[in-house]
Amino acid sequence: MSKIVIALGGNALGNTAADQLQKSQIAAKAIVDLIEAGNQVIISHGNGPQVGYIRLAFEQGHKNGTTPFMPFPECTAMSQGYIGYHLQQSIDEELVVRGYDDVPVVAMLTQVVVDDKDPAFQNPSKPVGGYFDESTANELMQTTGEKYVDDSGRGWRKVVPSPKPIDIYEKITLKTLIDAGQIVIACGGGGIPVVYRGKRYEGVDAVIDKDFAASKMADLVDADIFLILTAVDKICINFNKPDQQDLNIISVSEAKKYASEGHFAPGSMLPKVQAACMFAEGRKGRKSIIGSLERASFALSGQSGTTIML
């Protein structure tokens, strides 16, 4: 039996609640395939569009004077809750259909610890929420103290830092649930970013890359495999060029070399490869796999996906 941490990409989720529930049911089939094969599975997921919609709703309500200002950590917590709810329902239903009605599934709100001295806090760069004209953005900056920038001429958007995860606050609870045989959904959307100040942890306006957070979780629970499920079957070099080459099995050093040569797009495949390398180099025998949701079981058997190992 392998212990597998799965990072579900945005393609596994939807833009509306109804669409997301339907896509969660599709994801659940692939996840339960892995469980049925005897693996222990822990699940993480993105929240890109979802947290943006939540944030936008509060921004519009605040602008109209009908809704109080809502800090970004709370928006992340809300997205964790409802995405986790859909995945929990869908995985449980799929398990019951296959005769596994005694396997508990739990979604937990997860606080991911970051360093308040991380350089990312000096350079907020991750756009979130809706688009505004310059006048409205300036008003929001004055009333909230947040930073808004022009986003490629499409309008002004709030930007937040994207620090690296250093720990998971609930790691003891996480390990306890896993050891008890429960299927855990955690670190959704990269987790709720918190920093330690004084005698308590405080939420901060930031977005943690979900693949980095999932990699940290895989390391802390000492997983055997870190499985990043996205929209492509394999990663490649020389993308969209005549000499494009799919990658099957590569070493961490090869992956880093390709990354340094610019083969992987920032904000897309690059963080996935970096997160995969972080996990794989943590202990000999570990492996990271990047592949498609639809072919997840084939990726585990080496028939699909790109495997990264020491």
C-alpha positions in Angstrom: 0.0 0.0 0.0 1.3 3.5 -0.9 0.5 6.7 0.9 -0.4 9.2 -1.8 -1.1 12.9 -1.5 -3.1 14.1 -4.4 -3.1 17.8 -5.6 -6.2 18.4 -7.7 -5.8 21.1 -10.3 -8.4 23.7 -11.4 -9.6 21.4 -14.2 -11.1 19.2 -11.5 -13.4 21.9 -10.2 -16.0 24.2 -11.7 -17.0 27.8 -11.9 -20.5 27.5 -10.3 -21.6 25.4 -7.4 -23.6 23.1 -9.6 -20.7 22.7 -12.1 -18.3 22.1 -9.3 -20.4 19.4 -7.7 -20.6 17.6 -11.0 -16.8 17.9 -11.6 -16.2 16.8 -8.0 -18.1 13.6 -8.8 -15.8 13.0 -11.8 -12.8 13.6 -9.6 -14.2 11.2 -7.0 -14.2 8.3 -9.4 -10.5 8.7 -10.1 -9.7 9.1 -6.4 -11.7 6.0 -5.4 -10.0 4.0 -8.1 -6.7 4.6 -6.2 -8.3 3.8 -2.9 -9.9 0.6 -4.3 -6.4 -0.4 -5.4 -5.3 -0.4 -1.8 -3.7 3.0 -1.5 -4.0 5.5 1.4 -5.1 8.8 -0.1 -4.9 12.4 1.2 -6.4 15.1 -1.0 -5.6 18.7 -1.6 -7.2 21.1 -4.2 -7.1 24.5 -5.8 -9.5 27.3 -5.2 -8.5 29.8 -7.9 -11.8 30.8 -9.4 -13.8 30.0 -6.3 -12.0 32.3 -3.8 -12.0 35.0 -6.5 -15.8 34.8 -6.8 -16.2 35.0 -3.0 -13.9 37.9 -2.8 -15.7 39.7 -5.7 -19.1 39.3 -4.0 -17.8 40.9 -0.8 -16.0 43.7 -2.8 -19.2 44.5 -4.7 -21.3 44.4 -1.5 -18.8 46.6 0.3 -18.8 49.1 -2.6 -22.6 49.2 -2.4 -22.6 49.6 1.3 -24.6 46.4 1.9 -21.9 44.0 3.1 -19.1 44.5 5.6 -15.5 44.2 4.4 -14.2 40.6 4.5 -10.5 39.9 4.9 -8.9 37.5 2.4 -8.0 34.7 4.9 -11.7 34.4 5.7 -12.5 34.2 2.0 -10.0 31.4 1.7 -11.6 29.6 4.6 -15.0 29.9 2.9 -13.7 28.4 -0.3 -12.0 25.5 1.6 -15.3 24.8 3.3 -17.6 24.6 0.3 -15.1 22.9 -2.0 -14.2 20.4 0.7 -18.0 19.8 1.2 -18.5 18.9 -2.4 -15.4 16.6 -2.6 -16.4 15.0 0.7 -19.9 14.3 -0.5 -18.7 13.0 -3.9 -16.0 10.7 -2.6 -18.3 9.3 0.1 -21.0 8.6 -2.5 -18.6 6.9 -4.8 -17.2 4.8 -2.0 -20.7 3.7 -1.0 -21.6 2.8 -4.6 -18.6 0.5 -4.7 -19.5 -1.1 -1.4 -17.1 0.8 0.9 -19.7 2.3 3.3 -17.5 2.2 6.4 -14.6 4.5 5.1 -14.9 7.9 6.7 -14.2 11.0 4.6 -13.5 14.3 6.3 -12.7 17.8 5.0 -10.7 20.0 7.4 -10.0 23.7 7.4 -6.3 23.9 7.3 -4.0 26.8 8.4 -0.7 26.8 6.6 2.1 28.6 8.4 4.3 31.1 6.4 7.2 33.3 7.5 6.2 37.0 7.9 9.8 37.8 6.7 9.3 36.0 3.4 10.4 38.3 0.6 7.0 37.8 -1.0 5.4 40.2 1.5 7.5 43.0 0.2 6.3 42.4 -3.3 2.5 41.5 -3.6 2.1 40.1 -7.0 -0.8 37.6 -7.1 -4.0 39.1 -8.5 -7.2 38.0 -6.8 -10.9 39.1 -6.9 -12.6 41.2 -9.5 -11.7 44.0 -11.9 -12.3 47.7 -11.1 -11.8 51.0 -12.8 -8.9 53.1 -11.5 -11.1 55.4 -9.4 -12.9 52.6 -7.6 -9.5 50.8 -7.0 -8.1 54.0 -5.5 -11.1 54.3 -3.2 -10.8 50.7 -2.1 -7.1 51.2 -1.4 -7.9 54.2 0.8 -10.7 52.4 2.7 -9.1 49.0 3.1 -5.4 49.6 3.0 -5.0 46.9 0.3 -3.0 47.2 -2.9 -4.6 47.2 -6.3 -2.7 47.3 -9.7 -3.6 47.6 -13.3 -3.9 44.0 -14.7 -2.8 44.1 -18.3 -5.2 46.9 -19.2 -8.2 44.8 -18.2 -8.9 46.7 -15.0 -7.5 47.1 -11.5 -7.3 44.1 -9.2 -6.2 43.5 -5.7 -2.7 41.8 -5.4 -1.5 39.8 -2.5 1.8 38.1 -1.6 2.5 34.5 -2.4 4.8 33.2 0.4 6.2 29.7 0.7 4.6 27.3 3.2 6.8 26.3 6.1 4.5 24.2 8.3 0.9 23.1 8.8 -0.8 24.2 12.0 -3.1 21.2 12.2 -0.4 18.6 11.3 -1.0 16.6 14.5 -4.8 16.3 13.8 -4.0 15.6 10.2 -1.7 12.7 11.0 -4.1 11.4 13.6 -7.0 11.2 11.1 -4.7 9.5 8.5 -3.5 7.0 11.0 -7.1 6.2 11.9 -7.8 5.3 8.2 -9.8 8.3 7.3 -9.7 9.9 3.9 -8.7 13.5 4.5 -9.2 16.6 2.3 -6.8 19.3 3.5 -4.8 22.3 2.5 -7.4 23.4 0.1 -6.4 26.4 -2.1 -2.9 26.3 -0.5 -4.4 26.6 3.0 -5.3 29.7 5.0 -2.0 31.6 5.4 -1.1 32.4 9.0 2.0 33.8 10.7 3.0 33.5 14.4 2.8 36.8 16.2 3.2 37.1 19.9 1.4 34.2 21.4 -1.0 33.3 18.5 -1.3 32.6 14.8 -2.9 35.4 12.7 -4.3 35.1 9.2 -2.6 37.3 6.6 -3.6 38.5 3.2 -1.8 36.1 0.9 -2.2 33.2 -1.4 0.0 30.1 -1.0 0.5 28.1 -4.2 -1.6 25.0 -3.7 1.0 22.7 -5.2 3.7 24.0 -2.7 1.2 23.5 0.2 0.3 20.0 -1.0 4.1 19.2 -1.3 4.6 20.4 2.3 1.7 18.3 3.4 3.1 15.2 1.6 6.4 15.8 3.3 4.9 16.2 6.8 2.8 13.0 6.5 5.7 11.1 5.0 3.9 10.1 1.9 5.4 7.8 -0.7 3.9 9.5 -3.7 3.0 13.1 -4.5 0.5 13.0 -7.4 -0.3 16.3 -9.1 -3.3 16.0 -11.3 -3.7 18.6 -14.0 -5.0 19.0 -17.6 -2.1 17.2 -19.4 -1.0 13.6 -19.4 2.7 14.5 -19.3 5.0 17.5 -18.9 7.2 18.3 -21.9 10.1 20.4 -23.0 10.1 22.7 -26.1 6.4 23.0 -25.7 4.5 23.8 -29.0 7.7 23.6 -31.0 8.7 21.1 -33.7 11.0 19.4 -31.3 8.5 19.1 -28.4 9.4 16.2 -26.2 7.2 14.4 -23.6 9.0 13.5 -20.4 8.3 10.1 -18.9 10.8 9.5 -16.0 13.3 12.2 -15.0 15.5 13.0 -12.1 15.1 15.9 -9.8 18.3 17.4 -11.2 17.0 17.0 -14.7 13.7 18.7 -13.8 15.6 21.6 -12.2 17.8 21.9 -15.2 14.8 22.1 -17.6 13.1 24.6 -15.2 16.2 26.8 -15.3 16.2 26.7 -19.1 12.7 28.2 -19.1 10.8 25.1 -20.4 8.0 25.5 -17.9 5.6 28.5 -17.8 5.6 30.5 -14.6 2.3 30.4 -12.8 1.4 27.3 -14.7 3.7 24.2 -15.0 6.7 25.7 -13.3 5.3 25.7 -9.7 4.1 22.1 -10.2 7.6 21.0 -11.2 9.2 22.9 -8.4 6.7 21.5 -5.8 7.3 18.0 -7.3 11.1 18.4 -6.9 10.7 19.7 -3.3 8.9 16.5 -2.3 11.0 14.0 -4.2 14.3 15.2 -2.9 13.1 15.0 0.7 13.8 11.3 1.0 15.2 8.5 -1.1 12.4 6.3 -2.6 9.9 9.1 -2.9 8.4 10.0 -6.2 6.3 12.8 -7.6 4.1 12.3 -10.6 2.4 15.0 -12.8 -0.4 13.7 -14.9 -4.0 14.0 -15.9 -7.0 13.4 -13.7 -8.6 11.0 -16.2 -5.5 8.8 -16.3 -4.5 9.0 -12.6 -4.4 5.2 -12.1 -2.3 4.8 -15.2 0.1 7.5 -14.0 0.7 5.4 -10.8 1.6 2.4 -12.8 3.9 4.3 -15.1 1.7 4.1 -18.2 1.1 7.8 -18.2 2.3 11.0 -16.5 5.8 12.3 -15.8 7.6 10.8 -12.8 10.2 12.8 -10.9 12.6 11.0 -8.6 16.1 11.5 -7.0 
